[in-house]
Amino acid sequence: MGPDLIEKDDSILESDSITRRLTTVLFGRALLVLDTCTSTNDVALKMALEGAPHGLVVIADEQTEGRGRHGRSWISPKGGIWMTLVLRPPKYRHDLVALPLVGALAIARALRSSVGIRACVRWPNDVVLDDRKLAGVLVETNFSGDDLQFALLGLGVNTNFHASLLAEISEQSTSLLDAVGAPVDGVEVICSLLSELENLYHLIGSDAGADILQILSKIDCSRGRRIRVLLDHQEHIGVLSDYETLTSIRLAIDHESEVIETGSVTSVEYLGAYNTRVRSNSK
Ligand code: BTN
């Protein structure tokens, strides 16, 4: 064990109670639960480099150096669900681009079924409740030359802490505790999330990609929103009219529209209030 890891003792999340309630075949069957670590992606990276199997999951109650997308830090206090899944071998390289969206979809579905809240997916990788961020997804990859060795699917869910009391995130984020008003069963959320992930992961890259889009369309809250997208330092403002594929969207700009590949996006900003959606059917 590296010096940055502290073995867990009295955390709320216990590996035995997770294992007892898991319904998956592979995901989470190899499991490490920690009180605290720098980032579960760091721990999973180390373990994957040492040969950890496909489906290994690392979960921590707290991260001291949680990472978000685009080099941002991710506030990860005690009471969150901070987890990383090792995918080995990942599917085709192109499908990796779909992973953040599929991860967000799995989280939103799990929160709906295990907590009963109307969480929805905000392209490209967020789970939100009333436009406040509840969860995010970070995918990191490892190559040997041109060969993809493994992918790390990092998932962060603001769970049993008050995001509303944390100055850094209170304006734009929420948590399950804030939303429900009482602590939720974290083990139930984790087991439900791993089950959703396992089911959806098998569909990526198959003909069933369209099925994922169908599932997504029921709990997506990005379509009809006005967004600013940065692509290679070029700004595009328009209405996200629909998903083209799992890895691209259609952006309506005036009377034209263009397809934006998720893989080339540097940042996305949602403009305007959540309930003032712009109606657009343009393709
Ligand atoms: C984002 O929305 O910017 C992505 C946030 C991803 C956070 C998770 S928490 C578990 C894993 N470990 C990290 O350091 N980051 C991801």
py3Dmol code that shows the C-alpha trace and the ligand (Angstrom):
import py3Dmol

protein = """\
ATOM      1  CA  MET A   1       0.000   0.000   0.000  1.00  0.00           C
ATOM      2  CA  GLY A   2       1.342   3.454  -0.929  1.00  0.00           C
ATOM      3  CA  PRO A   3       1.992   6.127   1.681  1.00  0.00           C
ATOM      4  CA  ASP A   4      -0.944   8.161   0.404  1.00  0.00           C
ATOM      5  CA  LEU A   5      -3.468   5.498   1.398  1.00  0.00           C
ATOM      6  CA  ILE A   6      -4.991   5.106   4.812  1.00  0.00           C
ATOM      7  CA  GLU A   7      -6.710   1.778   5.349  1.00  0.00           C
ATOM      8  CA  LYS A   8     -10.367   2.118   6.250  1.00  0.00           C
ATOM      9  CA  ASP A   9     -11.720   1.410   9.695  1.00  0.00           C
ATOM     10  CA  ASP A  10     -14.986   2.935  10.827  1.00  0.00           C
ATOM     11  CA  SER A  11     -16.347   4.465   7.658  1.00  0.00           C
ATOM     12  CA  ILE A  12     -20.052   4.304   6.814  1.00  0.00           C
ATOM     13  CA  LEU A  13     -19.196   2.535   3.572  1.00  0.00           C
ATOM     14  CA  GLU A  14     -18.107  -1.017   4.326  1.00  0.00           C
ATOM     15  CA  SER A  15     -16.892  -3.390   1.664  1.00  0.00           C
ATOM     16  CA  ASP A  16     -18.791  -6.374   3.154  1.00  0.00           C
ATOM     17  CA  SER A  17     -22.106  -4.589   3.167  1.00  0.00           C
ATOM     18  CA  ILE A  18     -21.541  -3.503  -0.438  1.00  0.00           C
ATOM     19  CA  THR A  19     -20.558  -7.009  -1.558  1.00  0.00           C
ATOM     20  CA  ARG A  20     -23.617  -8.559   0.133  1.00  0.00           C
ATOM     21  CA  ARG A  21     -25.976  -6.318  -1.828  1.00  0.00           C
ATOM     22  CA  LEU A  22     -24.194  -6.293  -5.206  1.00  0.00           C
ATOM     23  CA  THR A  23     -26.167  -7.745  -8.100  1.00  0.00           C
ATOM     24  CA  THR A  24     -23.445  -7.381 -10.737  1.00  0.00           C
ATOM     25  CA  VAL A  25     -21.434 -10.166 -12.370  1.00  0.00           C
ATOM     26  CA  LEU A  26     -18.098  -8.324 -12.592  1.00  0.00           C
ATOM     27  CA  PHE A  27     -18.267  -4.667 -11.661  1.00  0.00           C
ATOM     28  CA  GLY A  28     -17.340  -4.224  -7.993  1.00  0.00           C
ATOM     29  CA  ARG A  29     -16.644  -7.926  -7.382  1.00  0.00           C
ATOM     30  CA  ALA A  30     -13.036  -6.864  -6.776  1.00  0.00           C
ATOM     31  CA  LEU A  31     -13.457  -3.965  -4.371  1.00  0.00           C
ATOM     32  CA  LEU A  32     -11.346  -1.666  -2.239  1.00  0.00           C
ATOM     33  CA  VAL A  33     -13.093   0.693   0.174  1.00  0.00           C
ATOM     34  CA  LEU A  34     -11.050   3.442   1.810  1.00  0.00           C
ATOM     35  CA  ASP A  35     -11.764   6.111   4.377  1.00  0.00           C
ATOM     36  CA  THR A  36      -9.665   8.615   2.549  1.00  0.00           C
ATOM     37  CA  CYS A  37      -7.186   8.903  -0.314  1.00  0.00           C
ATOM     38  CA  THR A  38      -5.850  11.573  -2.629  1.00  0.00           C
ATOM     39  CA  SER A  39      -8.109  10.513  -5.509  1.00  0.00           C
ATOM     40  CA  THR A  40      -9.723   7.144  -6.200  1.00  0.00           C
ATOM     41  CA  ASN A  41      -8.381   7.535  -9.749  1.00  0.00           C
ATOM     42  CA  ASP A  42      -4.835   7.650  -8.284  1.00  0.00           C
ATOM     43  CA  VAL A  43      -5.407   4.466  -6.273  1.00  0.00           C
ATOM     44  CA  ALA A  44      -7.074   2.682  -9.189  1.00  0.00           C
ATOM     45  CA  LEU A  45      -4.238   3.737 -11.516  1.00  0.00           C
ATOM     46  CA  LYS A  46      -1.667   2.247  -9.189  1.00  0.00           C
ATOM     47  CA  MET A  47      -3.644  -0.966  -8.860  1.00  0.00           C
ATOM     48  CA  ALA A  48      -4.314  -1.218 -12.606  1.00  0.00           C
ATOM     49  CA  LEU A  49      -0.591  -0.778 -13.335  1.00  0.00           C
ATOM     50  CA  GLU A  50      -0.008  -3.658 -10.919  1.00  0.00           C
ATOM     51  CA  GLY A  51      -2.494  -5.826 -12.843  1.00  0.00           C
ATOM     52  CA  ALA A  52      -5.867  -5.192 -11.176  1.00  0.00           C
ATOM     53  CA  PRO A  53      -8.675  -6.888 -13.105  1.00  0.00           C
ATOM     54  CA  HIS A  54     -11.395  -5.455 -15.306  1.00  0.00           C
ATOM     55  CA  GLY A  55     -14.271  -4.381 -13.065  1.00  0.00           C
ATOM     56  CA  LEU A  56     -12.176  -3.525  -9.992  1.00  0.00           C
ATOM     57  CA  VAL A  57     -13.767  -0.687  -8.035  1.00  0.00           C
ATOM     58  CA  VAL A  58     -12.092   1.696  -5.589  1.00  0.00           C
ATOM     59  CA  ILE A  59     -14.387   3.699  -3.323  1.00  0.00           C
ATOM     60  CA  ALA A  60     -13.488   6.376  -0.779  1.00  0.00           C
ATOM     61  CA  ASP A  61     -15.529   8.366   1.735  1.00  0.00           C
ATOM     62  CA  GLU A  62     -13.251  11.355   1.228  1.00  0.00           C
ATOM     63  CA  GLN A  63     -10.645  12.539  -1.310  1.00  0.00           C
ATOM     64  CA  THR A  64      -7.985  15.072  -0.433  1.00  0.00           C
ATOM     65  CA  GLU A  65      -7.042  15.817  -4.058  1.00  0.00           C
ATOM     66  CA  GLY A  66     -10.172  14.933  -6.035  1.00  0.00           C
ATOM     67  CA  ARG A  67      -9.910  15.778  -9.728  1.00  0.00           C
ATOM     68  CA  GLY A  68     -12.558  17.118 -12.084  1.00  0.00           C
ATOM     69  CA  ARG A  69     -12.467  17.559 -15.828  1.00  0.00           C
ATOM     70  CA  HIS A  70     -10.129  20.022 -17.546  1.00  0.00           C
ATOM     71  CA  GLY A  71      -7.680  20.003 -14.626  1.00  0.00           C
ATOM     72  CA  ARG A  72     -10.187  21.409 -12.144  1.00  0.00           C
ATOM     73  CA  SER A  73     -10.217  20.187  -8.579  1.00  0.00           C
ATOM     74  CA  TRP A  74     -13.230  18.262  -7.300  1.00  0.00           C
ATOM     75  CA  ILE A  75     -14.362  19.051  -3.758  1.00  0.00           C
ATOM     76  CA  SER A  76     -14.696  15.625  -2.100  1.00  0.00           C
ATOM     77  CA  PRO A  77     -15.566  15.845   1.592  1.00  0.00           C
ATOM     78  CA  LYS A  78     -16.461  12.918   3.844  1.00  0.00           C
ATOM     79  CA  GLY A  79     -19.898  11.544   3.122  1.00  0.00           C
ATOM     80  CA  GLY A  80     -19.546  11.513  -0.658  1.00  0.00           C
ATOM     81  CA  ILE A  81     -19.441   8.553  -2.988  1.00  0.00           C
ATOM     82  CA  TRP A  82     -16.107   8.886  -4.754  1.00  0.00           C
ATOM     83  CA  MET A  83     -15.422   5.845  -6.878  1.00  0.00           C
ATOM     84  CA  THR A  84     -13.301   4.603  -9.776  1.00  0.00           C
ATOM     85  CA  LEU A  85     -13.905   1.572 -11.979  1.00  0.00           C
ATOM     86  CA  VAL A  86     -11.062  -0.092 -13.898  1.00  0.00           C
ATOM     87  CA  LEU A  87     -12.099  -1.039 -17.446  1.00  0.00           C
ATOM     88  CA  ARG A  88      -9.729  -3.526 -19.045  1.00  0.00           C
ATOM     89  CA  PRO A  89      -9.733  -3.894 -21.899  1.00  0.00           C
ATOM     90  CA  PRO A  90     -11.937  -0.952 -22.660  1.00  0.00           C
ATOM     91  CA  LYS A  91     -14.030  -1.172 -25.761  1.00  0.00           C
ATOM     92  CA  TYR A  92     -12.804   0.408 -28.984  1.00  0.00           C
ATOM     93  CA  ARG A  93     -11.041   3.674 -28.597  1.00  0.00           C
ATOM     94  CA  HIS A  94     -13.861   5.625 -30.235  1.00  0.00           C
ATOM     95  CA  ASP A  95     -16.291   4.306 -27.642  1.00  0.00           C
ATOM     96  CA  LEU A  96     -14.217   5.770 -24.828  1.00  0.00           C
ATOM     97  CA  VAL A  97     -15.628   9.139 -25.791  1.00  0.00           C
ATOM     98  CA  ALA A  98     -19.076   7.798 -24.900  1.00  0.00           C
ATOM     99  CA  LEU A  99     -18.006   6.715 -21.416  1.00  0.00           C
ATOM    100  CA  PRO A 100     -18.572  10.020 -19.543  1.00  0.00           C
ATOM    101  CA  LEU A 101     -22.099  10.320 -20.926  1.00  0.00           C
ATOM    102  CA  VAL A 102     -22.878   6.670 -20.218  1.00  0.00           C
ATOM    103  CA  GLY A 103     -21.432   7.069 -16.710  1.00  0.00           C
ATOM    104  CA  ALA A 104     -23.688  10.083 -16.104  1.00  0.00           C
ATOM    105  CA  LEU A 105     -26.668   8.154 -17.446  1.00  0.00           C
ATOM    106  CA  ALA A 106     -25.933   5.244 -15.093  1.00  0.00           C
ATOM    107  CA  ILE A 107     -25.713   7.620 -12.118  1.00  0.00           C
ATOM    108  CA  ALA A 108     -28.968   9.397 -12.990  1.00  0.00           C
ATOM    109  CA  ARG A 109     -30.817   6.095 -13.380  1.00  0.00           C
ATOM    110  CA  ALA A 110     -29.381   4.748 -10.133  1.00  0.00           C
ATOM    111  CA  LEU A 111     -30.379   7.882  -8.214  1.00  0.00           C
ATOM    112  CA  ARG A 112     -33.899   7.706  -9.608  1.00  0.00           C
ATOM    113  CA  SER A 113     -34.340   4.090  -8.578  1.00  0.00           C
ATOM    114  CA  SER A 114     -32.442   4.054  -5.276  1.00  0.00           C
ATOM    115  CA  VAL A 115     -33.231   7.515  -3.902  1.00  0.00           C
ATOM    116  CA  GLY A 116     -36.375   8.407  -5.858  1.00  0.00           C
ATOM    117  CA  ILE A 117     -35.245  11.826  -7.080  1.00  0.00           C
ATOM    118  CA  ARG A 118     -35.647  13.188 -10.619  1.00  0.00           C
ATOM    119  CA  ALA A 119     -31.936  13.390 -11.418  1.00  0.00           C
ATOM    120  CA  CYS A 120     -31.214  14.027 -15.090  1.00  0.00           C
ATOM    121  CA  VAL A 121     -28.243  14.010 -17.455  1.00  0.00           C
ATOM    122  CA  ARG A 122     -26.680  17.243 -18.672  1.00  0.00           C
ATOM    123  CA  TRP A 123     -24.396  16.700 -21.676  1.00  0.00           C
ATOM    124  CA  PRO A 124     -21.536  15.905 -21.746  1.00  0.00           C
ATOM    125  CA  ASN A 125     -20.958  14.350 -18.305  1.00  0.00           C
ATOM    126  CA  ASP A 126     -23.053  15.864 -15.529  1.00  0.00           C
ATOM    127  CA  VAL A 127     -25.916  14.652 -13.413  1.00  0.00           C
ATOM    128  CA  VAL A 128     -28.086  17.489 -12.209  1.00  0.00           C
ATOM    129  CA  LEU A 129     -31.173  18.140 -10.142  1.00  0.00           C
ATOM    130  CA  ASP A 130     -33.007  21.353 -11.038  1.00  0.00           C
ATOM    131  CA  ASP A 131     -29.887  22.453 -12.905  1.00  0.00           C
ATOM    132  CA  ARG A 132     -27.639  22.025  -9.862  1.00  0.00           C
ATOM    133  CA  LYS A 133     -24.808  19.560 -10.190  1.00  0.00           C
ATOM    134  CA  LEU A 134     -25.189  16.376  -8.162  1.00  0.00           C
ATOM    135  CA  ALA A 135     -22.525  14.207  -9.761  1.00  0.00           C
ATOM    136  CA  GLY A 136     -19.774  14.197 -12.381  1.00  0.00           C
ATOM    137  CA  VAL A 137     -17.672  11.748 -14.357  1.00  0.00           C
ATOM    138  CA  LEU A 138     -13.976  11.801 -15.217  1.00  0.00           C
ATOM    139  CA  VAL A 139     -12.414   9.260 -17.590  1.00  0.00           C
ATOM    140  CA  GLU A 140      -8.636   8.800 -17.651  1.00  0.00           C
ATOM    141  CA  THR A 141      -6.813   6.398 -19.956  1.00  0.00           C
ATOM    142  CA  ASN A 142      -3.528   4.547 -20.009  1.00  0.00           C
ATOM    143  CA  PHE A 143      -1.689   3.695 -23.235  1.00  0.00           C
ATOM    144  CA  SER A 144       1.337   1.600 -24.021  1.00  0.00           C
ATOM    145  CA  GLY A 145       2.491   3.163 -27.278  1.00  0.00           C
ATOM    146  CA  ASP A 146      -0.647   3.193 -29.396  1.00  0.00           C
ATOM    147  CA  ASP A 147      -2.309   0.427 -27.421  1.00  0.00           C
ATOM    148  CA  LEU A 148      -4.942   1.282 -24.908  1.00  0.00           C
ATOM    149  CA  GLN A 149      -4.210  -0.640 -21.710  1.00  0.00           C
ATOM    150  CA  PHE A 150      -7.096   0.414 -19.503  1.00  0.00           C
ATOM    151  CA  ALA A 151      -9.516   3.201 -18.770  1.00  0.00           C
ATOM    152  CA  LEU A 152     -10.399   4.563 -15.350  1.00  0.00           C
ATOM    153  CA  LEU A 153     -14.001   5.623 -15.001  1.00  0.00           C
ATOM    154  CA  GLY A 154     -14.171   8.043 -12.057  1.00  0.00           C
ATOM    155  CA  LEU A 155     -17.616   8.841 -10.682  1.00  0.00           C
ATOM    156  CA  GLY A 156     -18.342  11.385  -7.983  1.00  0.00           C
ATOM    157  CA  VAL A 157     -21.773  11.679  -6.341  1.00  0.00           C
ATOM    158  CA  ASN A 158     -22.448  14.437  -3.786  1.00  0.00           C
ATOM    159  CA  THR A 159     -24.162  12.234  -1.247  1.00  0.00           C
ATOM    160  CA  ASN A 160     -24.352  12.611   2.547  1.00  0.00           C
ATOM    161  CA  PHE A 161     -22.957  16.110   3.056  1.00  0.00           C
ATOM    162  CA  HIS A 162     -24.464  19.561   2.603  1.00  0.00           C
ATOM    163  CA  ALA A 163     -23.177  20.993  -0.679  1.00  0.00           C
ATOM    164  CA  SER A 164     -25.252  24.062   0.209  1.00  0.00           C
ATOM    165  CA  LEU A 165     -22.859  24.779   3.111  1.00  0.00           C
ATOM    166  CA  LEU A 166     -19.654  24.578   1.069  1.00  0.00           C
ATOM    167  CA  ALA A 167     -18.773  28.008  -0.284  1.00  0.00           C
ATOM    168  CA  GLU A 168     -16.797  26.594  -3.243  1.00  0.00           C
ATOM    169  CA  ILE A 169     -19.739  24.696  -4.718  1.00  0.00           C
ATOM    170  CA  SER A 170     -22.943  25.934  -3.055  1.00  0.00           C
ATOM    171  CA  GLU A 171     -23.952  28.185  -5.945  1.00  0.00           C
ATOM    172  CA  GLN A 172     -23.948  25.539  -8.665  1.00  0.00           C
ATOM    173  CA  SER A 173     -24.161  22.209  -6.860  1.00  0.00           C
ATOM    174  CA  THR A 174     -26.409  20.223  -4.621  1.00  0.00           C
ATOM    175  CA  SER A 175     -26.202  16.892  -2.808  1.00  0.00           C
ATOM    176  CA  LEU A 176     -28.540  14.017  -2.036  1.00  0.00           C
ATOM    177  CA  LEU A 177     -28.644  15.207   1.589  1.00  0.00           C
ATOM    178  CA  ASP A 178     -29.667  18.704   0.454  1.00  0.00           C
ATOM    179  CA  ALA A 179     -32.245  17.305  -1.955  1.00  0.00           C
ATOM    180  CA  VAL A 180     -33.841  14.676   0.268  1.00  0.00           C
ATOM    181  CA  GLY A 181     -33.386  16.422   3.619  1.00  0.00           C
ATOM    182  CA  ALA A 182     -32.026  13.278   5.322  1.00  0.00           C
ATOM    183  CA  PRO A 183     -29.047  10.959   4.813  1.00  0.00           C
ATOM    184  CA  VAL A 184     -29.516   8.380   2.072  1.00  0.00           C
ATOM    185  CA  ASP A 185     -28.421   4.747   1.982  1.00  0.00           C
ATOM    186  CA  GLY A 186     -25.007   5.063   0.283  1.00  0.00           C
ATOM    187  CA  VAL A 187     -24.602   1.300  -0.142  1.00  0.00           C
ATOM    188  CA  GLU A 188     -27.881   1.142  -2.045  1.00  0.00           C
ATOM    189  CA  VAL A 189     -26.732   3.971  -4.337  1.00  0.00           C
ATOM    190  CA  ILE A 190     -23.381   2.249  -5.001  1.00  0.00           C
ATOM    191  CA  CYS A 191     -24.925  -1.155  -5.758  1.00  0.00           C
ATOM    192  CA  SER A 192     -27.580   0.319  -7.995  1.00  0.00           C
ATOM    193  CA  LEU A 193     -24.978   2.441  -9.802  1.00  0.00           C
ATOM    194  CA  LEU A 194     -22.666  -0.518 -10.470  1.00  0.00           C
ATOM    195  CA  SER A 195     -25.571  -2.533 -11.789  1.00  0.00           C
ATOM    196  CA  GLU A 196     -26.661   0.273 -14.156  1.00  0.00           C
ATOM    197  CA  LEU A 197     -23.061   0.727 -15.312  1.00  0.00           C
ATOM    198  CA  GLU A 198     -22.550  -2.953 -16.020  1.00  0.00           C
ATOM    199  CA  ASN A 199     -25.730  -3.142 -18.083  1.00  0.00           C
ATOM    200  CA  LEU A 200     -25.045   0.031 -20.070  1.00  0.00           C
ATOM    201  CA  TYR A 201     -21.345  -0.731 -20.616  1.00  0.00           C
ATOM    202  CA  HIS A 202     -22.246  -3.877 -22.532  1.00  0.00           C
ATOM    203  CA  LEU A 203     -24.364  -1.832 -24.906  1.00  0.00           C
ATOM    204  CA  ILE A 204     -21.655   0.699 -25.864  1.00  0.00           C
ATOM    205  CA  GLY A 205     -20.317   0.100 -29.353  1.00  0.00           C
ATOM    206  CA  SER A 206     -22.896  -2.517 -30.219  1.00  0.00           C
ATOM    207  CA  ASP A 207     -25.923  -1.880 -32.393  1.00  0.00           C
ATOM    208  CA  ALA A 208     -27.629  -1.127 -29.135  1.00  0.00           C
ATOM    209  CA  GLY A 209     -26.011   2.351 -29.052  1.00  0.00           C
ATOM    210  CA  ALA A 210     -29.407   3.552 -30.281  1.00  0.00           C
ATOM    211  CA  ASP A 211     -31.012   1.848 -27.279  1.00  0.00           C
ATOM    212  CA  ILE A 212     -28.789   3.857 -24.927  1.00  0.00           C
ATOM    213  CA  LEU A 213     -29.868   7.051 -26.697  1.00  0.00           C
ATOM    214  CA  GLN A 214     -33.469   5.994 -26.239  1.00  0.00           C
ATOM    215  CA  ILE A 215     -32.924   5.461 -22.511  1.00  0.00           C
ATOM    216  CA  LEU A 216     -31.046   8.766 -22.329  1.00  0.00           C
ATOM    217  CA  SER A 217     -33.808  10.695 -24.063  1.00  0.00           C
ATOM    218  CA  LYS A 218     -36.142   9.969 -21.139  1.00  0.00           C
ATOM    219  CA  ILE A 219     -33.896  11.537 -18.499  1.00  0.00           C
ATOM    220  CA  ASP A 220     -31.880  14.100 -20.435  1.00  0.00           C
ATOM    221  CA  CYS A 221     -32.211  17.774 -19.591  1.00  0.00           C
ATOM    222  CA  SER A 222     -29.767  19.200 -22.152  1.00  0.00           C
ATOM    223  CA  ARG A 223     -31.937  19.263 -25.245  1.00  0.00           C
ATOM    224  CA  GLY A 224     -33.556  22.606 -25.957  1.00  0.00           C
ATOM    225  CA  ARG A 225     -30.959  24.449 -23.864  1.00  0.00           C
ATOM    226  CA  ARG A 226     -28.868  27.305 -25.175  1.00  0.00           C
ATOM    227  CA  ILE A 227     -25.193  26.505 -24.708  1.00  0.00           C
ATOM    228  CA  ARG A 228     -21.759  27.972 -25.361  1.00  0.00           C
ATOM    229  CA  VAL A 229     -19.295  25.327 -26.525  1.00  0.00           C
ATOM    230  CA  LEU A 230     -15.566  25.876 -26.815  1.00  0.00           C
ATOM    231  CA  LEU A 231     -13.911  23.799 -29.549  1.00  0.00           C
ATOM    232  CA  ASP A 232     -10.188  24.323 -30.072  1.00  0.00           C
ATOM    233  CA  HIS A 233     -10.484  27.922 -28.815  1.00  0.00           C
ATOM    234  CA  GLN A 234     -13.422  28.535 -31.136  1.00  0.00           C
ATOM    235  CA  GLU A 235     -16.705  29.473 -29.513  1.00  0.00           C
ATOM    236  CA  HIS A 236     -20.029  28.127 -30.782  1.00  0.00           C
ATOM    237  CA  ILE A 237     -23.306  29.354 -29.299  1.00  0.00           C
ATOM    238  CA  GLY A 238     -26.569  27.659 -30.147  1.00  0.00           C
ATOM    239  CA  VAL A 239     -29.323  25.362 -28.985  1.00  0.00           C
ATOM    240  CA  LEU A 240     -28.524  21.747 -28.272  1.00  0.00           C
ATOM    241  CA  SER A 241     -31.309  20.361 -30.421  1.00  0.00           C
ATOM    242  CA  ASP A 242     -30.558  16.638 -30.092  1.00  0.00           C
ATOM    243  CA  TYR A 243     -28.006  13.898 -29.655  1.00  0.00           C
ATOM    244  CA  GLU A 244     -26.724  12.641 -33.047  1.00  0.00           C
ATOM    245  CA  THR A 245     -24.939   9.636 -31.561  1.00  0.00           C
ATOM    246  CA  LEU A 246     -23.540   8.740 -28.144  1.00  0.00           C
ATOM    247  CA  THR A 247     -20.472  10.799 -29.033  1.00  0.00           C
ATOM    248  CA  SER A 248     -21.958  13.802 -30.826  1.00  0.00           C
ATOM    249  CA  ILE A 249     -24.743  16.361 -30.570  1.00  0.00           C
ATOM    250  CA  ARG A 250     -26.486  18.680 -33.014  1.00  0.00           C
ATOM    251  CA  LEU A 251     -26.212  22.371 -32.289  1.00  0.00           C
ATOM    252  CA  ALA A 252     -28.804  24.664 -33.900  1.00  0.00           C
ATOM    253  CA  ILE A 253     -27.361  28.074 -34.731  1.00  0.00           C
ATOM    254  CA  ASP A 254     -29.886  30.521 -36.224  1.00  0.00           C
ATOM    255  CA  HIS A 255     -31.392  28.627 -39.164  1.00  0.00           C
ATOM    256  CA  GLU A 256     -28.455  26.291 -39.605  1.00  0.00           C
ATOM    257  CA  SER A 257     -27.186  23.443 -37.529  1.00  0.00           C
ATOM    258  CA  GLU A 258     -23.916  21.627 -37.036  1.00  0.00           C
ATOM    259  CA  VAL A 259     -22.761  18.394 -35.521  1.00  0.00           C
ATOM    260  CA  ILE A 260     -20.366  18.729 -32.577  1.00  0.00           C
ATOM    261  CA  GLU A 261     -18.194  15.771 -31.632  1.00  0.00           C
ATOM    262  CA  THR A 262     -17.992  15.396 -27.859  1.00  0.00           C
ATOM    263  CA  GLY A 263     -14.348  14.375 -28.088  1.00  0.00           C
ATOM    264  CA  SER A 264     -13.294  17.774 -29.454  1.00  0.00           C
ATOM    265  CA  VAL A 265     -15.084  19.878 -26.844  1.00  0.00           C
ATOM    266  CA  THR A 266     -12.936  21.900 -24.415  1.00  0.00           C
ATOM    267  CA  SER A 267     -15.754  23.315 -22.296  1.00  0.00           C
ATOM    268  CA  VAL A 268     -19.521  23.741 -22.226  1.00  0.00           C
ATOM    269  CA  GLU A 269     -21.543  26.448 -20.529  1.00  0.00           C
ATOM    270  CA  TYR A 270     -25.332  26.347 -20.186  1.00  0.00           C
ATOM    271  CA  LEU A 271     -26.826  29.796 -20.780  1.00  0.00           C
ATOM    272  CA  GLY A 272     -30.042  31.143 -19.331  1.00  0.00           C
ATOM    273  CA  ALA A 273     -32.290  29.742 -16.661  1.00  0.00           C
ATOM    274  CA  TYR A 274     -33.225  26.083 -16.648  1.00  0.00           C
ATOM    275  CA  ASN A 275     -36.951  26.600 -17.304  1.00  0.00           C
ATOM    276  CA  THR A 276     -36.436  28.999 -20.185  1.00  0.00           C
ATOM    277  CA  ARG A 277     -35.697  26.332 -22.746  1.00  0.00           C
ATOM    278  CA  VAL A 278     -35.478  27.444 -26.351  1.00  0.00           C
ATOM    279  CA  ARG A 279     -37.782  25.393 -28.498  1.00  0.00           C
ATOM    280  CA  SER A 280     -36.045  24.000 -31.536  1.00  0.00           C
ATOM    281  CA  ASN A 281     -36.718  21.110 -33.840  1.00  0.00           C
ATOM    282  CA  SER A 282     -34.051  22.001 -36.342  1.00  0.00           C
ATOM    283  CA  LYS A 283     -31.861  19.184 -37.552  1.00  0.00           C
TER     284      LYS A 283
END
"""
ligand_1 = """\
16
BTN
C -16.318 16.628 -13.309
O -17.530 16.822 -13.386
O -15.501 17.546 -13.494
C -15.821 15.235 -13.019
C -15.749 14.937 -11.563
C -15.284 13.515 -11.273
C -15.060 13.266 -9.798
C -14.718 11.819 -9.512
S -14.779 11.455 -7.793
C -14.042 9.908 -8.089
C -12.956 10.124 -9.118
N -11.741 10.567 -8.478
C -11.416 11.808 -8.798
O -10.426 12.422 -8.380
N -12.296 12.300 -9.667
C -13.348 11.346 -9.970
"""
view = py3Dmol.view(width=600, height=400)
view.addModel(protein, "pdb")
view.setStyle({"model": 0}, {"cartoon": {"style": "trace"}})
view.addModel(ligand_1, "xyz")
view.setStyle({"model": 1}, {"stick": {}})
view.zoomTo()
view.show()
